[in-house]
Amino acid sequence: MGNRPSVEVYITSADVASGDVVGFFCGQGNQGRLKSRPVPNLKVPGFKKKDIIKEKDLRKFEEIDNHALHAPSSATKSVKSLIKYLVAIAETDVEKVRAFYRWITANISYEISNTMGGGVTLSDPSTVLRRRCANSEGYANLFATMCKGAGVPVVTLSGFAKRSDYDPEIPYTPRDKPDHAWNAVFVEDDWRFVDCCWGAGWEDEEGRWNPKFEEFWFLTDPDKFINDHYPWTSTDTKISNNWQLLKQPISLDEYNKMVKMEEVCKEWGIDLSHKEPILIFRKEIHITLGASVLVRNITATMETVDRVKMDQYTVVYRFDTLTFSIQCRPPSPGTYVLRIFGQRDDAFSHPPKLLLRYILKCTDSNNYVKSLPYVYTHAQTYQCTLHEPNSRELPAKSKVRIRLSSPHLRQVNVENIPMECDENGTWEGTVQTPQSGETIVIYGSTSDNIQGRFHSLYKFYIV
């Protein structure tokens, strides 16, 4: 009869010792021996994602991705046939889960409802494959089924996730039901997080699904994952803590008090002076951002909860190559939404990306709040600080003092009037404003040549 085949079964109970499980499996003319294999112990990953995915892996990933994206229809007739096709060129468990992740994110669309009518659930793997759409649980279940079929240790986790419509003023409580599902896979001797649902696209604030592949949610580092994924089960808080994969797990209350950072914000290593999502202050607030990579430009928009734009009451300053400050001075007490965007030097042709969002609660304001100056991108590039005037609107036909500093500028003009610079790098002068309805602009140049190129720094409106 020959040697009987064996099937490895992952056993989660700590009371079951490793070794053969007493029993056999039978099916379709085959039978064999069951073998147990304990689930690997939970521990903090020893390496970051960037450490386990080397340059050679990225080249191999291109081959794996291309293979997954060109799966023929004959391979997708069943989950089993799809697994067989996807792992055909994979040599490691990392490459297997990469193939699964890439195929799922490219071929399964998100459906917020749990059913498609007729009692058809969107969480069953076979249904998800056939219908090509799923809820978050369906994404996680299909990925888990693929991993199990390829012999890769995997678990499906559920909990709370800060989606695009997340409202920090309505925090999660222990009484709430989990609203999202994701996976953890054991590769390279560590458990790593995978979220195929968020890797396939994103849902905007109006609830519209936008398909877009996102690399970030593949083998995501736990310290970044916890910002918007909190594993939760009401029956065992120990499980919730263990599956954070952190040295010091956080409480649900701490999770609620973390401002949601978008993927790019985490990738750029943004450090914030204000880490909570709701900021309460009097009159004005200054928020400092520090990045671990070179950021060309940071911009901010502010609006009321009724979406009335208040951008003229916020301004961004750049202290050095990696540090920015956002000043917000609301015109009256109330609640405002502040969104912060950023651009990298190597992607300047692309629109700014959303980094994070704050809810601002201003409890008091000055009797008369003036809108802040209009700031051009080059004011940040040259690390300018405008000392005065500090208002977007200037009185007509009046003498106005101009004073700003920058470590990079060699010439500063207000329209065609040159400013003088002192030994501390502060440029200053007095100008006569034109008639009402016109504007004046401050220009700067890094060249000593009077014919050098000047860039717009600040603009003022004459009233």
C-alpha positions in Angstrom: 0.0 0.0 0.0 3.0 2.3 0.4 3.4 5.1 2.9 0.2 6.9 3.9 0.1 10.6 3.3 -0.1 12.9 6.3 -1.9 16.2 7.0 -0.5 18.8 9.4 -3.1 20.2 11.8 -2.3 23.3 13.8 -3.3 22.9 17.4 -3.9 26.1 19.5 -4.5 24.5 22.9 -1.5 24.7 25.2 -2.7 21.4 26.8 -2.1 19.4 23.7 1.5 18.2 23.4 3.3 18.1 20.0 3.5 14.8 18.2 1.1 12.6 16.3 -2.6 13.0 16.9 -4.5 9.7 17.3 -6.7 9.4 14.3 -6.9 9.3 10.5 -8.5 11.2 7.7 -10.4 9.7 4.8 -11.8 11.2 1.7 -12.2 10.5 -2.0 -10.4 7.2 -1.8 -7.4 8.6 0.2 -6.6 8.1 3.8 -3.7 9.0 5.9 -2.4 9.9 9.3 -3.1 13.2 11.1 -0.1 15.0 12.5 -0.2 17.8 15.0 1.9 21.0 14.7 1.6 23.6 17.5 0.9 27.1 16.5 4.1 29.1 16.9 4.3 31.2 20.1 3.2 34.8 20.1 6.0 37.2 20.5 7.1 40.7 19.3 8.6 40.4 15.8 12.3 40.4 15.9 12.7 42.4 12.6 10.9 45.2 10.8 9.2 44.7 7.5 12.1 46.5 5.7 14.5 44.1 7.3 12.9 40.9 6.1 12.1 42.1 2.6 15.4 42.7 1.0 16.2 44.1 -2.5 16.4 40.6 -3.9 12.9 39.9 -2.5 11.5 42.9 -4.2 12.8 41.6 -7.6 11.2 38.2 -6.8 8.0 40.0 -5.7 7.8 41.5 -9.2 7.8 38.1 -10.7 5.3 36.8 -8.1 3.0 39.8 -8.6 3.1 39.4 -12.4 2.3 35.7 -12.0 -0.7 36.4 -9.7 -2.0 39.3 -11.8 -2.1 37.1 -14.9 -3.9 34.1 -13.4 -5.9 32.4 -16.2 -9.7 31.9 -15.7 -9.0 28.1 -15.5 -7.0 28.6 -12.3 -9.9 30.4 -10.6 -12.5 27.7 -10.9 -12.0 26.8 -7.2 -10.0 28.0 -4.3 -7.9 24.8 -4.5 -7.0 25.3 -8.1 -6.1 28.9 -7.5 -3.8 28.0 -4.6 -2.0 25.5 -6.8 -1.5 28.1 -9.6 -0.3 30.9 -7.3 2.3 28.8 -5.4 3.7 27.3 -8.5 6.6 29.7 -8.7 6.9 30.5 -4.9 9.9 29.1 -3.1 9.2 30.4 0.4 6.2 31.1 2.7 6.7 34.8 2.2 6.4 34.4 -1.5 3.3 32.2 -1.1 1.5 34.8 1.0 2.7 37.5 -1.3 1.0 35.7 -4.3 -2.2 35.3 -2.3 -2.2 39.0 -1.2 -1.5 40.3 -4.7 -4.2 38.2 -6.3 -6.9 39.0 -3.7 -6.2 42.7 -3.7 -6.4 42.9 -7.5 -9.5 40.7 -8.0 -11.8 41.1 -5.0 -13.8 44.3 -4.6 -15.2 45.6 -1.3 -18.9 45.3 -0.4 -19.9 46.8 2.9 -23.1 44.7 3.2 -22.8 41.1 4.4 -25.0 39.6 1.8 -25.9 39.9 -1.9 -29.5 38.9 -1.4 -30.9 35.4 -1.3 -29.0 34.7 1.9 -25.6 34.6 0.0 -22.9 35.5 2.5 -19.9 37.5 1.4 -17.6 36.0 4.0 -17.5 32.4 2.6 -14.2 31.9 0.6 -15.9 30.0 -2.2 -18.6 32.6 -2.5 -16.0 35.4 -2.4 -14.0 33.8 -5.2 -17.1 33.2 -7.4 -18.7 36.6 -6.8 -15.4 38.5 -6.7 -16.6 40.8 -3.9 -16.4 40.5 -0.1 -16.7 42.3 3.2 -13.6 42.5 5.4 -14.3 39.1 6.9 -14.6 37.6 3.4 -11.2 39.0 2.4 -9.6 37.6 5.6 -11.3 34.2 5.3 -10.2 33.7 1.6 -6.6 34.7 2.5 -6.7 32.3 5.5 -8.0 29.4 3.4 -5.3 30.0 0.8 -2.6 30.0 3.5 -3.9 26.9 5.2 -4.0 25.1 1.8 -0.3 26.0 1.3 0.7 25.0 4.7 1.4 28.5 6.1 0.4 29.2 9.7 -2.4 31.8 9.7 -5.1 33.2 12.0 -8.1 35.4 11.3 -8.4 38.3 13.7 -11.3 40.7 14.3 -11.6 44.0 16.1 -12.0 47.7 15.7 -10.6 49.6 12.7 -10.4 53.4 12.1 -11.8 53.7 8.7 -12.2 56.9 6.7 -15.5 57.6 8.4 -14.1 57.1 11.9 -15.3 59.7 14.3 -13.0 60.1 17.4 -15.9 61.8 19.2 -17.7 58.4 19.2 -15.0 56.1 20.7 -15.1 52.4 20.7 -16.4 50.7 23.9 -16.1 47.1 25.2 -19.8 46.7 24.4 -19.3 47.4 20.7 -19.1 44.5 18.2 -15.9 44.2 16.1 -16.3 45.9 12.7 -13.3 44.7 10.8 -11.3 41.5 10.1 -7.7 40.9 9.1 -5.0 38.2 9.3 -1.7 37.3 10.9 0.7 34.9 9.2 3.8 33.2 10.5 6.7 33.8 8.2 10.4 34.3 8.8 10.0 33.1 12.4 7.5 35.9 13.3 3.9 36.6 13.1 3.1 39.4 10.7 -0.1 41.3 9.9 -1.9 41.3 6.6 -5.0 43.3 5.7 -6.2 42.3 2.2 -9.3 44.5 2.4 -7.4 47.7 3.0 -4.7 46.5 0.6 -7.3 46.4 -2.2 -8.5 50.0 -1.9 -10.0 52.6 0.3 -13.4 53.9 1.2 -13.8 57.7 1.2 -15.7 59.8 3.7 -18.8 59.6 1.5 -18.7 55.8 1.6 -17.5 55.3 -2.0 -15.1 52.4 -2.6 -11.9 53.3 -4.5 -9.9 50.3 -5.8 -6.2 51.0 -5.4 -3.4 48.5 -4.5 -1.7 49.4 -1.2 1.6 47.8 -0.4 1.6 49.1 3.2 -0.8 46.4 4.5 1.4 43.5 3.6 3.4 42.2 6.6 2.8 45.5 8.4 4.9 46.3 11.5 2.8 46.0 14.7 3.8 49.5 16.0 2.2 51.0 12.8 -0.7 48.5 12.6 -2.0 49.3 16.1 -2.7 52.9 15.1 -5.9 51.9 13.3 -6.4 48.1 14.1 -7.3 47.0 17.6 -7.9 43.2 18.0 -10.9 42.7 20.3 -12.9 39.9 21.8 -15.2 40.5 24.7 -14.6 37.1 26.2 -10.8 37.2 26.7 -8.9 40.5 27.0 -5.6 38.5 27.1 -6.2 37.5 23.5 -6.7 41.1 22.5 -3.4 42.1 24.2 -1.4 39.2 22.8 -2.4 39.8 19.2 -1.2 43.4 19.3 2.3 41.9 19.0 3.7 44.8 21.1 6.1 44.8 24.0 3.6 46.9 25.9 0.0 46.4 24.7 -2.3 49.4 24.8 -5.8 49.6 26.3 -8.9 50.3 24.2 -9.0 53.8 25.8 -5.4 54.5 24.7 -6.4 53.3 21.2 -9.3 55.7 21.0 -7.0 58.6 22.0 -4.5 58.0 19.2 -5.0 60.3 16.2 -5.5 58.2 13.0 -2.5 58.4 10.8 -2.8 57.6 7.1 -0.5 55.0 5.5 1.9 57.6 4.0 2.1 59.4 7.4 3.5 56.2 8.9 5.8 55.5 6.0 7.4 58.9 6.3 7.9 58.4 10.0 5.9 61.5 11.0 6.3 62.5 14.7 3.6 64.7 16.1 3.5 67.2 18.9 -0.2 66.5 19.4 -1.0 62.8 19.3 -4.7 62.9 20.3 -7.4 63.3 17.6 -9.4 66.0 19.5 -7.5 69.1 20.4 -9.1 71.6 22.8 -7.5 75.1 23.1 -8.0 78.8 23.5 -7.5 81.4 20.7 -4.8 79.5 18.7 -2.8 76.3 18.5 0.5 75.4 17.0 1.0 71.8 15.8 4.6 70.6 15.0 5.4 67.7 12.6 8.8 66.1 12.3 9.5 63.7 9.5 12.2 61.0 9.1 12.4 61.6 5.3 12.7 64.7 3.3 9.3 66.3 2.7 9.1 69.1 0.2 5.8 70.6 1.2 3.2 70.5 4.0 -0.2 72.1 3.5 -3.2 72.3 5.8 -6.9 73.0 5.3 -9.4 73.9 7.9 -13.2 74.0 7.8 -16.2 74.1 10.1 -18.2 70.9 10.8 -20.7 72.3 8.2 -17.8 72.4 5.6 -17.4 76.1 5.4 -13.7 76.7 4.4 -11.5 78.5 6.9 -8.1 78.0 5.2 -7.2 81.7 5.6 -7.0 81.1 9.4 -4.2 78.5 9.2 -0.7 78.8 8.0 2.3 76.4 7.7 5.9 77.3 8.7 9.0 75.2 8.0 11.7 75.3 10.8 14.3 73.0 9.1 14.5 70.3 6.4 12.4 67.9 8.5 10.3 70.0 10.9 7.1 71.9 10.1 4.6 73.9 12.3 0.9 74.5 11.5 -0.6 77.5 13.2 -4.4 77.6 13.5 -6.3 80.7 14.7 -10.1 80.1 14.3 -12.2 83.3 13.9 -14.6 82.3 16.6 -15.2 79.6 19.3 -16.5 76.3 17.8 -15.5 73.0 16.3 -13.3 72.7 13.2 -11.7 70.0 11.1 -8.0 70.3 10.3 -6.5 68.2 7.5 -2.8 68.1 6.9 -1.3 67.0 3.6 2.3 66.4 2.4 4.4 66.0 -0.7 7.8 64.3 -1.1 10.6 65.7 -3.2 10.6 62.6 -5.4 6.8 62.8 -6.1 6.3 66.6 -6.5 4.3 66.1 -9.7 1.7 64.1 -7.8 -1.0 65.8 -5.7 -0.4 66.2 -1.9 -1.4 63.1 0.1 -3.5 63.3 3.2 -1.4 62.6 6.3 -3.9 63.0 9.2 -6.9 64.8 10.4 -7.6 66.6 13.7 -10.8 67.8 15.3 -10.2 71.3 16.7 -12.3 72.6 19.6 -11.7 76.3 20.1 -13.1 77.5 23.4 -12.2 81.2 23.1 -11.0 83.6 20.4 -9.7 87.2 20.2 -12.3 89.9 19.8 -11.1 90.5 16.2 -9.2 87.6 14.5 -7.4 88.5 11.3 -6.9 85.9 8.6 -3.3 84.7 8.2 -1.1 85.5 5.3 -1.3 83.4 2.1 1.8 81.2 1.9 3.5 79.9 -1.2 5.4 76.6 -1.4 8.8 78.3 -1.7 8.3 80.0 1.7 8.6 76.5 3.2 11.3 75.4 0.8 13.5 78.4 2.0 12.4 77.8 5.7 11.0 81.3 6.0 9.4 82.8 9.1 7.2 85.8 8.6 7.4 88.0 11.7 5.2 90.8 10.5 2.6 91.5 9.3 0.6 88.6 10.5 -2.6 89.2 8.6 -3.7 88.4 5.1 -5.5 91.7 4.7 -3.5 95.0 4.8 -5.0 98.6 4.9 -4.9 100.5 1.6 -2.5 103.4 1.1 -0.7 102.9 4.3 2.8 102.3 5.5 3.3 98.7 6.5 6.4 97.2 8.1 7.7 93.9 6.6 10.0 91.6 8.5 10.9 87.9 7.8 13.9 85.6 8.3 15.3 82.7 6.3 18.7 80.9 6.4 18.7 80.5 2.6 17.5 83.7 0.9 20.1 86.2 -0.5 17.6 88.7 -1.8 14.0 89.7 -0.7 11.7 92.1 -2.5 8.3 93.3 -1.8 7.0 93.7 -5.3 10.0 95.6 -6.8 11.2 97.2 -3.5 14.3 95.4 -2.0 14.5 94.6 1.7 17.6 94.9 3.8 19.1 92.0 5.8 20.8 92.2 9.2 23.5 90.0 10.5 20.9 87.5 11.9 19.4 86.8 8.5 16.3 88.9 9.1 15.0 90.9 6.2 13.0 94.0 6.9 11.6 97.2 5.4 8.6 99.5 5.1 6.3 99.7 2.0 3.4 101.9 1.0 0.4 99.7 0.2 -1.6 100.4 -3.0 -5.3 101.1 -3.3 -8.0 98.7 -2.1 -8.7 95.6 -4.2 -5.0 95.1 -5.2 -2.4 92.7 -3.8 1.2 92.8 -2.9 3.6 89.8 -2.9 6.9 89.2 -1.1 9.5 87.5 -3.4 12.8 85.8 -2.5 15.9 84.6 -4.3 18.8 82.4 -3.3 21.1 84.1 -5.8 23.2 87.2 -5.2 22.7 88.2 -8.8 20.1 90.9 -9.2 18.9 89.2 -12.3 18.5 85.9 -10.4 15.2 84.0 -10.3 12.8 85.2 -7.6 10.0 83.0 -6.2 6.7 84.1 -4.6 6.7 83.7 -0.8 3.7 85.5 0.7 0.7 87.3 -0.7 -1.4 90.0 1.0 -4.8 91.5 0.0 -5.3 95.2 0.2 -8.6 96.4 1.8 
